Amino acid sequence: MNKTGLGLFYGMLAGALWGGIFLAPKLIPAGFTPLQLSTARYLTFGVIALVLIAPKIKRVSAQFGRAEWIALLWLSLVGNLLYYVFISTAVQLSGVAFTSIIIGFLPVAVTIIGSMDHGAVSLKRLWPSLFFGAVGIIGISWQSLMHDGTPMDARKLIGLAAAIGALASWTAFAVGNARWLVRLHAVSADEWNLMTGVVTGGIALVLAVPAFAFGGVAHPASDWMQFTMVAVGLGISASIFGNALWNRMSRLLPLTMVGQMILFETLFALLYGFLWEGRGPTLIESVAIVSVVLSVLLCMQAHRPRKVHG
């Protein structure tokens, strides 16, 4: 398998694991807040990451200067904790499909930013991919919004704002993380992921006190057990394995293509949403999904080196 194919495979696996984060807020008992779920998920991530990196944490830490620690801090806060608070809020207020649709705009945002990098594939070559990606996202959006005929209320507005907040925070993370992975040479992608986990866990530990002390709702033991299982499951599947696969992919693919790989997260989130609702995609949704997949294939085509005719 070549470099691009391997990167695509890692991106697909990461998307399959990350798609589950959209369903998780529906799986926890009522009364638990988005901040509680995000904090518990990343406490799990932090503990496991610390255990895995412990044998080499001294060597890895020695490679970091002030700039690297600041980067880890803001990537952890914006790309992990804040992002998932936004996601959980949006899912609880607006649903899985709607939230995953808004996040589906990530490839467009990241690809446009990535096209500004020196030596990146130009937007002129990327426009067919972006066009079909936009067609797919707009189609799914239209279907979802038309399916829900209830008027816009405060809950939907807050849900929309949270989804847009998640879009902005993960765009910043995807771009910043990919660029840092290119700069780092003495640290592997897995080590960077685990160090991000350690820092995220530290922030989550600080947030745990206000998150759970002021939760305001008493829960029976069975609810706590269910909440803990979902949070720990997220910490292991999405944060440990999903992030590791994503970082490996980010080192194999250019930033403009990294943005397109986020489409897999949207597709798997929609798949899980359909399974949760016990239905299959409609005709419009099917056409939209095919358009999104075509967008990824066209992006791969745009990144193939052009043959020189002499």
Backbone as CSV, one residue per row, in Angstrom:
resi,resn,N_x,N_y,N_z,CA_x,CA_y,CA_z,C_x,C_y,C_z
1,MET,0.850,-1.195,0.000,0.000,0.000,0.000,0.889,1.251,0.000
2,ASN,0.594,2.228,-0.910,1.419,3.430,-0.976,1.077,4.402,0.152
3,LYS,1.836,5.488,0.204,1.695,6.462,1.294,0.290,7.058,1.352
4,THR,-0.252,7.431,0.185,-1.600,8.018,0.145,-2.661,6.997,0.549
5,GLY,-2.534,5.780,0.050,-3.499,4.736,0.388,-3.492,4.404,1.871
6,LEU,-2.298,4.354,2.470,-2.193,4.067,3.897,-2.787,5.204,4.718
7,GLY,-2.521,6.438,4.281,-3.094,7.595,4.967,-4.612,7.582,4.902
8,LEU,-5.148,7.208,3.741,-6.603,7.110,3.569,-7.186,6.041,4.495
9,PHE,-6.495,4.916,4.608,-6.953,3.822,5.472,-6.986,4.268,6.934
10,TYR,-5.925,4.947,7.382,-5.892,5.450,8.755,-7.003,6.474,8.984
11,GLY,-7.238,7.324,7.995,-8.282,8.337,8.118,-9.661,7.715,8.227
12,MET,-9.897,6.631,7.470,-11.185,5.945,7.513,-11.405,5.295,8.882
13,LEU,-10.373,4.662,9.427,-10.485,4.027,10.740,-10.717,5.070,11.833
14,ALA,-10.002,6.194,11.739,-10.198,7.270,12.719,-11.629,7.793,12.647
15,GLY,-12.150,7.953,11.422,-13.518,8.419,11.236,-14.541,7.456,11.822
16,ALA,-14.274,6.154,11.681,-15.183,5.146,12.225,-15.250,5.237,13.749
17,LEU,-14.103,5.477,14.378,-14.067,5.600,15.838,-14.650,6.942,16.291
18,TRP,-14.311,8.006,15.580,-14.783,9.340,15.967,-16.276,9.527,15.705
19,GLY,-16.826,8.789,14.747,-18.257,8.906,14.489,-19.090,8.579,15.714
20,GLY,-18.536,7.730,16.585,-19.250,7.340,17.794,-19.415,8.458,18.805
21,ILE,-18.598,9.510,18.710,-18.708,10.588,19.707,-20.024,11.347,19.557
22,PHE,-20.634,11.288,18.367,-21.899,11.981,18.140,-23.063,11.231,18.782
23,LEU,-22.920,9.920,18.901,-23.989,9.114,19.476,-23.904,9.052,20.999
24,ALA,-22.702,9.208,21.542,-22.483,9.068,22.986,-23.391,9.947,23.846
25,PRO,-23.620,11.235,23.488,-24.510,12.047,24.331,-25.937,11.512,24.408
26,LYS,-26.324,10.689,23.430,-27.647,10.071,23.461,-27.653,8.813,24.341
27,LEU,-26.472,8.249,24.598,-26.370,7.002,25.333,-26.291,7.206,26.841
28,ILE,-25.933,8.413,27.293,-25.829,8.657,28.731,-27.201,9.014,29.304
29,PRO,-27.435,8.707,30.564,-28.732,9.035,31.183,-28.990,10.534,31.203
30,ALA,-30.255,10.917,31.219,-30.633,12.329,31.266,-30.121,12.969,32.556
31,GLY,-29.753,14.231,32.455,-29.308,14.964,33.629,-27.820,15.202,33.694
32,PHE,-27.038,14.388,32.975,-25.595,14.617,32.923,-25.310,15.729,31.909
33,THR,-24.403,16.641,32.255,-24.133,17.804,31.410,-23.050,17.498,30.374
34,PRO,-22.996,18.288,29.287,-21.919,18.130,28.309,-20.529,18.286,28.925
35,LEU,-20.387,19.210,29.893,-19.088,19.406,30.539,-18.692,18.165,31.336
36,GLN,-19.655,17.522,31.989,-19.359,16.305,32.744,-18.893,15.182,31.818
37,LEU,-19.576,15.017,30.677,-19.197,13.964,29.732,-17.819,14.232,29.146
38,SER,-17.573,15.485,28.757,-16.274,15.843,28.186,-15.153,15.649,29.206
39,THR,-15.400,16.077,30.444,-14.389,15.953,31.492,-14.078,14.492,31.792
40,ALA,-15.120,13.665,31.916,-14.918,12.244,32.214,-14.200,11.534,31.070
41,ARG,-14.566,11.873,29.849,-13.908,11.260,28.689,-12.418,11.572,28.698
42,TYR,-12.063,12.821,28.937,-10.657,13.209,28.832,-9.856,12.916,30.085
43,LEU,-10.517,12.695,31.209,-9.811,12.154,32.375,-9.346,10.732,32.060
44,THR,-10.226,9.966,31.421,-9.871,8.608,30.992,-8.703,8.648,30.013
45,PHE,-8.803,9.523,29.029,-7.736,9.693,28.040,-6.426,10.042,28.719
46,GLY,-6.480,10.970,29.682,-5.272,11.425,30.362,-4.599,10.329,31.171
47,VAL,-5.396,9.548,31.901,-4.836,8.475,32.730,-4.177,7.404,31.860
48,ILE,-4.879,6.967,30.813,-4.326,5.929,29.935,-3.091,6.445,29.203
49,ALA,-3.147,7.691,28.725,-2.013,8.278,28.020,-0.788,8.361,28.932
50,LEU,-1.008,8.735,30.194,0.103,8.847,31.153,0.743,7.487,31.401
51,VAL,-0.076,6.445,31.535,0.444,5.092,31.749,1.272,4.643,30.550
52,LEU,0.783,4.924,29.330,1.467,4.474,28.111,2.757,5.244,27.835
53,ILE,2.777,6.530,28.164,3.945,7.362,27.859,4.959,7.368,28.998
54,ALA,4.566,6.875,30.189,5.411,6.955,31.394,6.847,6.469,31.194
55,PRO,7.076,5.310,30.514,8.460,4.831,30.379,9.375,5.775,29.590
56,LYS,8.806,6.613,28.749,9.644,7.498,27.932,9.266,8.967,28.061
57,ILE,8.508,9.313,29.100,8.029,10.690,29.220,9.183,11.669,29.436
58,LYS,10.255,11.226,30.126,11.394,12.114,30.361,12.097,12.447,29.056
59,ARG,12.294,11.429,28.205,12.950,11.666,26.909,12.089,12.541,26.006
60,VAL,10.794,12.245,25.952,9.895,13.007,25.084,9.780,14.453,25.569
61,SER,9.623,14.650,26.869,9.483,15.999,27.426,10.718,16.851,27.153
62,ALA,11.888,16.192,27.103,13.124,16.925,26.861,13.167,17.532,25.460
63,GLN,12.328,17.019,24.546,12.290,17.535,23.176,11.415,18.784,23.056
64,PHE,10.680,19.110,24.109,9.731,20.218,24.061,10.315,21.480,24.685
65,GLY,10.132,22.575,23.974,10.449,23.886,24.517,9.161,24.583,24.923
66,ARG,9.265,25.863,25.195,8.098,26.634,25.639,6.990,26.618,24.578
67,ALA,7.381,26.751,23.296,6.398,26.800,22.209,5.620,25.493,22.106
68,GLU,6.310,24.349,22.282,5.643,23.054,22.187,4.639,22.851,23.330
69,TRP,5.004,23.270,24.542,4.089,23.116,25.675,2.864,24.009,25.520
70,ILE,3.076,25.223,25.024,1.935,26.116,24.780,1.026,25.520,23.713
71,ALA,1.629,24.937,22.666,0.841,24.302,21.605,0.022,23.140,22.155
72,LEU,0.642,22.305,22.991,-0.074,21.184,23.590,-1.232,21.672,24.451
73,LEU,-1.019,22.776,25.155,-2.057,23.317,26.039,-3.270,23.785,25.237
74,TRP,-3.024,24.588,24.179,-4.173,25.117,23.439,-4.818,24.062,22.546
75,LEU,-4.022,23.122,22.013,-4.601,22.031,21.225,-5.492,21.153,22.105
76,SER,-5.039,20.891,23.336,-5.810,20.072,24.270,-7.115,20.755,24.655
77,LEU,-7.033,22.045,24.930,-8.212,22.789,25.383,-9.215,22.980,24.246
78,VAL,-8.722,23.456,23.093,-9.610,23.789,21.974,-10.065,22.549,21.211
79,GLY,-9.125,21.658,20.914,-9.447,20.512,20.067,-10.057,19.330,20.793
80,ASN,-9.924,19.301,22.121,-10.490,18.183,22.873,-11.637,18.617,23.775
81,LEU,-11.321,19.269,24.885,-12.343,19.585,25.889,-13.429,20.518,25.362
82,LEU,-13.022,21.657,24.818,-14.002,22.631,24.338,-14.806,22.064,23.173
83,TYR,-14.124,21.401,22.247,-14.792,20.805,21.087,-15.885,19.831,21.513
84,TYR,-15.576,18.965,22.493,-16.570,17.965,22.850,-17.695,18.517,23.718
85,VAL,-17.438,19.579,24.454,-18.536,20.266,25.145,-19.518,20.811,24.110
86,PHE,-18.975,21.420,23.051,-19.822,21.935,21.967,-20.601,20.805,21.295
87,ILE,-19.903,19.693,20.973,-20.545,18.559,20.301,-21.679,17.995,21.155
88,SER,-21.401,17.761,22.424,-22.410,17.172,23.320,-23.624,18.078,23.451
89,THR,-23.373,19.378,23.561,-24.478,20.337,23.664,-25.327,20.324,22.406
90,ALA,-24.674,20.346,21.247,-25.388,20.366,19.972,-26.213,19.094,19.770
91,VAL,-25.631,17.935,20.113,-26.341,16.662,19.943,-27.557,16.592,20.860
92,GLN,-27.388,17.024,22.117,-28.498,16.975,23.063,-29.634,17.909,22.673
93,LEU,-29.297,19.041,22.048,-30.320,20.026,21.699,-30.847,19.894,20.278
94,SER,-30.003,19.449,19.348,-30.397,19.441,17.935,-30.336,18.079,17.259
95,GLY,-29.762,17.076,17.920,-29.741,15.739,17.353,-28.420,15.368,16.685
96,VAL,-28.254,14.050,16.452,-27.014,13.518,15.881,-26.822,13.972,14.440
97,ALA,-27.860,13.815,13.606,-27.734,14.122,12.179,-27.400,15.591,11.949
98,PHE,-28.145,16.475,12.617,-27.924,17.907,12.424,-26.500,18.301,12.808
99,THR,-26.029,17.798,13.959,-24.688,18.147,14.429,-23.617,17.620,13.484
100,SER,-23.753,16.377,13.051,-22.750,15.802,12.155,-22.734,16.514,10.812
101,ILE,-23.873,17.042,10.405,-23.954,17.796,9.145,-23.143,19.087,9.245
102,ILE,-23.336,19.831,10.332,-22.577,21.073,10.517,-21.078,20.783,10.564
103,ILE,-20.695,19.734,11.302,-19.281,19.356,11.381,-18.777,18.901,10.013
104,GLY,-19.691,18.477,9.149,-19.310,18.069,7.800,-18.681,19.175,6.972
105,PHE,-18.857,20.425,7.404,-18.224,21.528,6.689,-16.728,21.650,6.999
106,LEU,-16.234,20.871,7.963,-14.814,20.915,8.329,-13.868,20.719,7.139
107,PRO,-14.120,19.733,6.258,-13.200,19.545,5.139,-13.043,20.788,4.278
108,VAL,-14.143,21.495,4.049,-14.076,22.708,3.229,-13.211,23.755,3.921
109,ALA,-13.455,23.961,5.226,-12.707,24.973,5.970,-11.220,24.634,6.036
110,VAL,-10.902,23.375,6.385,-9.499,22.972,6.522,-8.788,22.972,5.178
111,THR,-9.471,22.517,4.130,-8.852,22.464,2.804,-8.533,23.860,2.280
112,ILE,-9.443,24.799,2.487,-9.199,26.173,2.037,-8.002,26.770,2.772
113,ILE,-7.922,26.546,4.091,-6.775,27.047,4.858,-5.495,26.353,4.411
114,GLY,-5.575,25.025,4.205,-4.401,24.274,3.777,-3.883,24.681,2.409
115,SER,-4.763,25.150,1.542,-4.349,25.559,0.193,-3.452,26.788,0.216
116,MET,-3.397,27.485,1.361,-2.537,28.666,1.496,-1.103,28.287,1.850
117,ASP,-0.863,27.011,2.246,0.483,26.577,2.587,1.376,26.597,1.359
118,HIS,2.669,26.822,1.600,3.633,26.836,0.503,3.714,25.463,-0.142
119,GLY,3.562,25.403,-1.435,3.659,24.151,-2.164,2.405,23.295,-2.146
120,ALA,1.335,23.805,-1.555,0.088,23.027,-1.469,-0.617,23.006,-2.819
121,VAL,-1.472,22.007,-2.988,-2.288,21.930,-4.206,-3.225,23.130,-4.233
122,SER,-3.316,23.773,-5.392,-4.103,25.001,-5.496,-5.604,24.709,-5.471
123,LEU,-6.385,25.756,-5.120,-7.839,25.622,-5.115,-8.368,25.327,-6.520
124,LYS,-7.632,25.746,-7.544,-8.051,25.505,-8.922,-8.147,23.997,-9.193
125,ARG,-7.212,23.224,-8.633,-7.249,21.772,-8.811,-8.176,21.096,-7.808
126,LEU,-8.471,21.785,-6.716,-9.303,21.198,-5.671,-10.793,21.466,-5.843
127,TRP,-11.160,22.409,-6.730,-12.558,22.825,-6.785,-13.528,21.686,-7.097
128,PRO,-13.191,20.701,-7.958,-14.169,19.609,-8.165,-14.451,18.846,-6.867
129,SER,-13.389,18.598,-6.085,-13.562,17.906,-4.811,-14.407,18.727,-3.848
130,LEU,-14.102,20.010,-3.749,-14.854,20.889,-2.856,-16.311,21.024,-3.316
131,PHE,-16.521,21.045,-4.620,-17.874,21.175,-5.161,-18.737,19.982,-4.741
132,PHE,-18.214,18.766,-4.967,-19.004,17.579,-4.618,-19.164,17.440,-3.102
133,GLY,-18.134,17.853,-2.343,-18.272,17.844,-0.897,-19.386,18.772,-0.446
134,ALA,-19.435,19.958,-1.053,-20.486,20.928,-0.723,-21.862,20.405,-1.124
135,VAL,-21.943,19.751,-2.301,-23.222,19.177,-2.753,-23.714,18.142,-1.743
136,GLY,-22.802,17.276,-1.306,-23.177,16.247,-0.346,-23.644,16.827,0.971
137,ILE,-22.917,17.785,1.487,-23.252,18.381,2.785,-24.563,19.165,2.701
138,ILE,-24.729,19.941,1.621,-25.966,20.720,1.465,-27.167,19.789,1.298
139,GLY,-26.955,18.695,0.543,-28.047,17.742,0.346,-28.500,17.118,1.648
140,ILE,-27.538,16.662,2.462,-27.872,16.060,3.742,-28.497,17.099,4.669
141,SER,-27.963,18.312,4.623,-28.510,19.390,5.458,-29.962,19.678,5.085
142,TRP,-30.218,19.799,3.797,-31.574,20.098,3.327,-32.537,19.006,3.752
143,GLN,-32.119,17.748,3.572,-32.968,16.620,3.945,-33.277,16.639,5.444
144,SER,-32.245,16.900,6.240,-32.424,16.895,7.693,-33.333,18.025,8.152
145,LEU,-33.135,19.208,7.590,-33.928,20.359,8.008,-35.367,20.247,7.509
146,MET,-35.548,19.675,6.316,-36.896,19.511,5.782,-37.657,18.420,6.539
147,HIS,-36.910,17.435,7.035,-37.541,16.338,7.776,-38.107,16.830,9.109
148,ASP,-37.445,17.847,9.686,-37.888,18.381,10.971,-38.647,19.673,10.725
149,GLY,-39.957,19.603,10.754,-40.774,20.763,10.404,-41.114,21.674,11.553
150,THR,-40.562,21.404,12.749,-40.871,22.255,13.899,-40.184,23.605,13.764
151,PRO,-40.790,24.685,14.280,-40.197,26.013,14.147,-38.914,26.160,14.957
152,MET,-38.080,27.118,14.560,-36.832,27.378,15.249,-37.123,27.977,16.625
153,ASP,-36.536,27.388,17.692,-36.724,27.913,19.033,-35.363,28.127,19.682
154,ALA,-35.372,28.503,20.980,-34.119,28.812,21.679,-33.199,27.590,21.730
155,ARG,-33.769,26.414,21.943,-32.954,25.202,22.010,-32.218,24.949,20.698
156,LYS,-32.935,25.119,19.568,-32.302,24.907,18.268,-31.223,25.953,17.992
157,LEU,-31.478,27.190,18.406,-30.491,28.249,18.203,-29.223,27.980,19.002
158,ILE,-29.401,27.539,20.264,-28.237,27.201,21.088,-27.516,25.994,20.495
159,GLY,-28.293,25.014,20.017,-27.702,23.846,19.387,-26.913,24.205,18.137
160,LEU,-27.478,25.105,17.333,-26.782,25.566,16.127,-25.502,26.301,16.491
161,ALA,-25.568,27.183,17.496,-24.388,27.929,17.934,-23.308,26.979,18.449
162,ALA,-23.728,25.937,19.192,-22.771,24.959,19.717,-22.113,24.182,18.576
163,ALA,-22.904,23.802,17.560,-22.358,23.064,16.421,-21.357,23.916,15.649
164,ILE,-21.668,25.209,15.470,-20.741,26.121,14.790,-19.477,26.315,15.625
165,GLY,-19.653,26.375,16.967,-18.497,26.471,17.851,-17.598,25.260,17.723
166,ALA,-18.216,24.070,17.617,-17.442,22.845,17.428,-16.702,22.874,16.090
167,LEU,-17.381,23.371,15.058,-16.762,23.489,13.736,-15.525,24.378,13.791
168,ALA,-15.655,25.530,14.458,-14.534,26.475,14.551,-13.383,25.901,15.380
169,SER,-13.710,25.266,16.511,-12.655,24.758,17.392,-11.899,23.597,16.748
170,TRP,-12.627,22.720,16.022,-11.908,21.587,15.431,-11.171,21.964,14.154
171,THR,-11.632,22.998,13.470,-10.868,23.510,12.328,-9.525,24.031,12.813
172,ALA,-9.549,24.802,13.909,-8.309,25.328,14.489,-7.402,24.188,14.930
173,PHE,-7.987,23.149,15.545,-7.185,22.017,16.006,-6.577,21.250,14.827
174,ALA,-7.389,20.933,13.814,-6.918,20.139,12.676,-5.751,20.810,11.969
175,VAL,-5.860,22.128,11.780,-4.797,22.878,11.107,-3.560,22.965,12.002
176,GLY,-3.761,23.361,13.254,-2.632,23.517,14.173,-1.922,22.206,14.447
177,ASN,-2.661,21.141,14.667,-2.062,19.845,14.968,-1.274,19.305,13.778
178,ALA,-1.840,19.414,12.583,-1.148,18.924,11.382,0.164,19.674,11.164
179,ARG,0.156,20.974,11.403,1.369,21.769,11.202,2.432,21.455,12.252
180,TRP,2.015,21.185,13.475,2.979,20.809,14.509,3.576,19.433,14.237
181,LEU,2.786,18.513,13.719,3.296,17.184,13.404,4.365,17.239,12.312
182,VAL,4.234,18.197,11.408,5.240,18.366,10.357,6.538,18.907,10.951
183,ARG,6.437,19.810,11.936,7.628,20.422,12.541,8.398,19.459,13.440
184,LEU,7.689,18.555,14.106,8.328,17.664,15.080,9.051,16.528,14.373
185,HIS,10.321,16.331,14.729,11.106,15.271,14.103,11.579,14.235,15.123
186,ALA,11.852,14.672,16.353,12.356,13.764,17.385,11.238,13.094,18.168
187,VAL,9.987,13.445,17.859,8.831,12.893,18.562,7.904,12.239,17.538
188,SER,7.464,11.015,17.811,6.578,10.320,16.882,5.152,10.839,17.008
189,ALA,4.327,10.486,16.025,2.926,10.905,16.049,2.205,10.325,17.260
190,ASP,2.522,9.071,17.611,1.894,8.443,18.770,2.312,9.133,20.070
191,GLU,3.583,9.505,20.168,4.076,10.190,21.373,3.429,11.564,21.520
192,TRP,3.253,12.258,20.406,2.591,13.565,20.433,1.128,13.410,20.880
193,ASN,0.469,12.364,20.391,-0.904,12.099,20.784,-1.001,11.814,22.286
194,LEU,-0.080,11.000,22.803,-0.115,10.653,24.224,0.209,11.864,25.102
195,MET,1.127,12.706,24.669,1.437,13.911,25.436,0.257,14.886,25.412
196,THR,-0.438,14.932,24.272,-1.676,15.728,24.212,-2.688,15.184,25.210
197,GLY,-2.750,13.861,25.319,-3.652,13.232,26.270,-3.305,13.563,27.710
198,VAL,-2.017,13.563,28.035,-1.575,13.886,29.401,-1.974,15.318,29.759
199,VAL,-1.724,16.252,28.834,-2.069,17.654,29.082,-3.584,17.827,29.170
200,THR,-4.319,17.160,28.260,-5.787,17.229,28.298,-6.322,16.686,29.608
201,GLY,-5.740,15.564,30.068,-6.158,14.976,31.337,-5.924,15.913,32.503
202,GLY,-4.798,16.653,32.459,-4.510,17.622,33.511,-5.546,18.732,33.568
203,ILE,-5.927,19.233,32.388,-6.962,20.278,32.325,-8.302,19.718,32.796
204,ALA,-8.614,18.481,32.372,-9.878,17.846,32.766,-9.950,17.653,34.279
205,LEU,-8.809,17.345,34.900,-8.778,17.161,36.355,-9.147,18.456,37.069
206,VAL,-8.656,19.577,36.537,-8.987,20.886,37.115,-10.473,21.189,36.934
207,LEU,-11.014,20.846,35.753,-12.415,21.133,35.447,-13.381,20.177,36.147
208,ALA,-12.865,19.031,36.604,-13.750,18.024,37.203,-14.461,18.544,38.446
209,VAL,-13.776,19.380,39.233,-14.378,19.887,40.473,-15.636,20.717,40.189
210,PRO,-15.545,21.784,39.368,-16.783,22.522,39.078,-17.789,21.714,38.267
211,ALA,-17.298,20.826,37.384,-18.208,20.048,36.525,-19.116,19.132,37.341
212,PHE,-18.545,18.463,38.343,-19.340,17.492,39.102,-19.869,18.056,40.422
213,ALA,-19.171,19.035,40.996,-19.644,19.617,42.260,-20.893,20.459,42.060
214,PHE,-20.985,21.073,40.871,-22.128,21.947,40.597,-23.032,21.376,39.510
215,GLY,-23.029,20.031,39.370,-23.880,19.378,38.370,-25.356,19.600,38.661
216,GLY,-25.702,19.618,39.961,-27.060,19.992,40.355,-28.097,18.885,40.282
217,VAL,-27.746,17.678,39.796,-28.718,16.594,39.658,-28.169,15.345,40.343
218,ALA,-28.979,14.734,41.189,-28.588,13.485,41.839,-28.941,12.309,40.935
219,HIS,-28.027,11.336,40.849,-28.236,10.188,39.967,-28.117,8.890,40.752
220,PRO,-28.925,7.886,40.423,-28.774,6.569,41.046,-27.493,5.892,40.568
221,ALA,-27.095,4.851,41.284,-25.850,4.143,40.966,-25.860,3.585,39.544
222,SER,-27.022,3.116,39.084,-27.110,2.542,37.733,-26.813,3.593,36.664
223,ASP,-27.271,4.838,36.890,-26.991,5.927,35.945,-25.498,6.245,35.915
224,TRP,-24.874,6.267,37.094,-23.438,6.532,37.162,-22.647,5.445,36.452
225,MET,-23.084,4.201,36.590,-22.405,3.092,35.915,-22.502,3.241,34.397
226,GLN,-23.688,3.560,33.906,-23.878,3.749,32.465,-23.061,4.926,31.957
227,PHE,-23.083,6.043,32.684,-22.311,7.229,32.311,-20.821,6.909,32.258
228,THR,-20.334,6.198,33.273,-18.904,5.859,33.342,-18.496,4.957,32.187
229,MET,-19.321,3.985,31.847,-19.005,3.076,30.741,-18.909,3.832,29.420
230,VAL,-19.856,4.750,29.182,-19.821,5.542,27.948,-18.586,6.435,27.911
231,ALA,-18.295,7.129,29.021,-17.159,8.058,29.073,-15.833,7.329,28.902
232,VAL,-15.672,6.193,29.602,-14.431,5.410,29.481,-14.302,4.826,28.075
233,GLY,-15.420,4.354,27.520,-15.399,3.841,26.155,-14.953,4.894,25.154
234,LEU,-15.433,6.119,25.329,-15.015,7.221,24.466,-13.529,7.517,24.626
235,GLY,-13.080,7.533,25.887,-11.676,7.844,26.152,-10.736,6.869,25.480
236,ILE,-11.127,5.586,25.460,-10.266,4.561,24.863,-10.394,4.529,23.341
237,SER,-11.629,4.426,22.847,-11.827,4.247,21.403,-11.527,5.500,20.600
238,ALA,-12.125,6.624,20.994,-11.979,7.852,20.207,-10.689,8.588,20.506
239,SER,-10.353,8.740,21.797,-9.204,9.569,22.158,-7.871,8.846,22.023
240,ILE,-7.798,7.591,22.474,-6.530,6.856,22.365,-6.320,6.341,20.942
241,PHE,-7.231,5.487,20.487,-7.050,4.861,19.179,-7.378,5.815,18.022
242,GLY,-8.478,6.552,18.131,-8.860,7.472,17.065,-7.817,8.551,16.819
243,ASN,-7.342,9.185,17.907,-6.329,10.234,17.769,-5.015,9.685,17.229
244,ALA,-4.621,8.481,17.673,-3.376,7.884,17.190,-3.443,7.640,15.684
245,LEU,-4.565,7.113,15.215,-4.738,6.879,13.777,-4.738,8.190,13.001
246,TRP,-5.393,9.216,13.573,-5.457,10.517,12.907,-4.059,11.142,12.777
247,ASN,-3.252,11.046,13.838,-1.912,11.623,13.791,-1.027,10.900,12.787
248,ARG,-1.168,9.590,12.711,-0.398,8.842,11.698,-0.813,9.268,10.299
249,MET,-2.102,9.448,10.097,-2.595,9.910,8.803,-2.066,11.309,8.479
250,SER,-2.036,12.191,9.500,-1.622,13.579,9.285,-0.171,13.691,8.831
251,ARG,0.650,12.687,9.176,2.048,12.700,8.748,2.224,12.109,7.349
252,LEU,1.212,11.434,6.859,1.296,10.809,5.544,0.667,11.660,4.445
253,LEU,-0.277,12.530,4.818,-1.027,13.294,3.827,-0.807,14.792,4.000
254,PRO,-0.891,15.581,2.907,-0.808,17.039,3.014,-2.053,17.598,3.691
255,LEU,-1.939,18.830,4.224,-3.025,19.419,4.997,-4.318,19.530,4.194
256,THR,-4.216,19.850,2.899,-5.421,19.966,2.077,-6.161,18.638,1.994
257,MET,-5.437,17.521,2.053,-6.079,16.212,2.007,-6.525,15.771,3.394
258,VAL,-5.805,16.208,4.420,-6.212,15.913,5.797,-7.635,16.416,6.037
259,GLY,-7.927,17.607,5.522,-9.261,18.175,5.680,-10.334,17.283,5.096
260,GLN,-10.063,16.680,3.943,-11.051,15.815,3.294,-11.320,14.549,4.104
261,MET,-10.321,14.078,4.834,-10.485,12.831,5.588,-11.514,12.957,6.710
262,ILE,-11.792,14.183,7.146,-12.780,14.390,8.205,-14.168,13.968,7.726
263,LEU,-14.351,13.876,6.414,-15.636,13.432,5.871,-15.999,12.028,6.353
264,PHE,-14.996,11.200,6.625,-15.289,9.861,7.122,-15.993,9.920,8.474
265,GLU,-15.603,10.883,9.316,-16.266,11.043,10.602,-17.741,11.364,10.401
266,THR,-18.023,12.262,9.453,-19.408,12.631,9.156,-20.204,11.432,8.654
267,LEU,-19.623,10.658,7.745,-20.317,9.505,7.181,-20.628,8.460,8.246
268,PHE,-19.639,8.162,9.088,-19.872,7.165,10.135,-20.849,7.687,11.186
269,ALA,-20.783,8.990,11.489,-21.743,9.567,12.439,-23.166,9.431,11.905
270,LEU,-23.350,9.685,10.610,-24.675,9.525,9.995,-25.116,8.065,10.011
271,LEU,-24.175,7.156,9.729,-24.486,5.727,9.757,-24.963,5.307,11.146
272,TYR,-24.216,5.726,12.175,-24.603,5.368,13.534,-25.943,6.009,13.901
273,GLY,-26.160,7.235,13.408,-27.425,7.915,13.660,-28.598,7.171,13.030
274,PHE,-28.404,6.673,11.794,-29.457,5.905,11.118,-29.751,4.613,11.873
275,LEU,-28.695,3.944,12.339,-28.881,2.711,13.100,-29.622,2.987,14.403
276,TRP,-29.295,4.092,15.045,-29.945,4.466,16.305,-31.433,4.746,16.078
277,GLU,-31.738,5.381,14.933,-33.129,5.706,14.621,-33.865,4.543,13.977
278,GLY,-33.144,3.478,13.645,-33.772,2.290,13.074,-34.295,2.487,11.669
279,ARG,-33.572,3.239,10.849,-34.000,3.474,9.470,-32.786,3.535,8.554
280,GLY,-33.055,3.451,7.258,-31.997,3.608,6.281,-32.011,5.007,5.702
281,PRO,-30.990,5.373,4.941,-30.963,6.709,4.336,-32.026,6.855,3.255
282,THR,-32.549,8.054,3.112,-33.494,8.350,2.045,-32.733,8.486,0.731
283,LEU,-33.474,8.666,-0.366,-32.831,8.820,-1.671,-31.911,10.039,-1.684
284,ILE,-32.395,11.164,-1.148,-31.590,12.388,-1.120,-30.339,12.182,-0.266
285,GLU,-30.492,11.511,0.864,-29.336,11.248,1.726,-28.338,10.325,1.037
286,SER,-28.833,9.345,0.308,-27.954,8.423,-0.405,-27.139,9.145,-1.470
287,VAL,-27.813,10.021,-2.229,-27.119,10.801,-3.259,-26.074,11.713,-2.613
288,ALA,-26.444,12.309,-1.488,-25.529,13.205,-0.792,-24.298,12.450,-0.290
289,ILE,-24.498,11.258,0.249,-23.379,10.461,0.762,-22.444,10.050,-0.371
290,VAL,-23.012,9.657,-1.521,-22.188,9.317,-2.684,-21.367,10.528,-3.122
291,SER,-21.973,11.724,-3.068,-21.267,12.954,-3.443,-20.093,13.221,-2.521
292,VAL,-20.292,12.965,-1.234,-19.216,13.186,-0.267,-18.059,12.216,-0.505
293,VAL,-18.386,10.948,-0.773,-17.342,9.962,-1.067,-16.599,10.346,-2.345
294,LEU,-17.341,10.786,-3.360,-16.731,11.221,-4.618,-15.793,12.399,-4.370
295,SER,-16.152,13.262,-3.436,-15.314,14.403,-3.085,-13.944,13.939,-2.597
296,VAL,-13.924,12.905,-1.747,-12.655,12.382,-1.225,-11.819,11.784,-2.351
297,LEU,-12.469,11.016,-3.250,-11.743,10.399,-4.364,-11.154,11.453,-5.301
298,LEU,-11.905,12.513,-5.558,-11.403,13.603,-6.415,-10.256,14.337,-5.741
299,CYS,-10.314,14.453,-4.420,-9.220,15.091,-3.694,-7.947,14.257,-3.818
300,MET,-8.086,12.935,-3.711,-6.933,12.047,-3.899,-6.356,12.203,-5.304
301,GLN,-7.248,12.307,-6.282,-6.808,12.464,-7.672,-6.039,13.772,-7.846
302,ALA,-6.506,14.832,-7.193,-5.848,16.145,-7.303,-4.456,16.133,-6.701
303,HIS,-4.205,15.227,-5.744,-2.899,15.174,-5.093,-1.917,14.224,-5.746
304,ARG,-2.364,13.533,-6.782,-1.412,12.673,-7.503,-0.474,13.545,-8.315
305,PRO,0.816,13.211,-8.329,1.752,14.024,-9.120,1.433,13.969,-10.596
306,ARG,1.502,15.133,-11.226,1.217,15.171,-12.661,2.378,14.618,-13.476
307,LYS,2.017,13.890,-14.528,3.052,13.353,-15.404,3.638,14.464,-16.263
308,VAL,4.946,14.427,-16.385,5.629,15.427,-17.214,5.869,14.838,-18.592
309,HIS,5.343,15.502,-19.589,5.513,15.008,-20.972,6.676,15.774,-21.617
310,GLY,7.608,15.024,-22.121,8.759,15.688,-22.725,9.035,15.192,-24.119
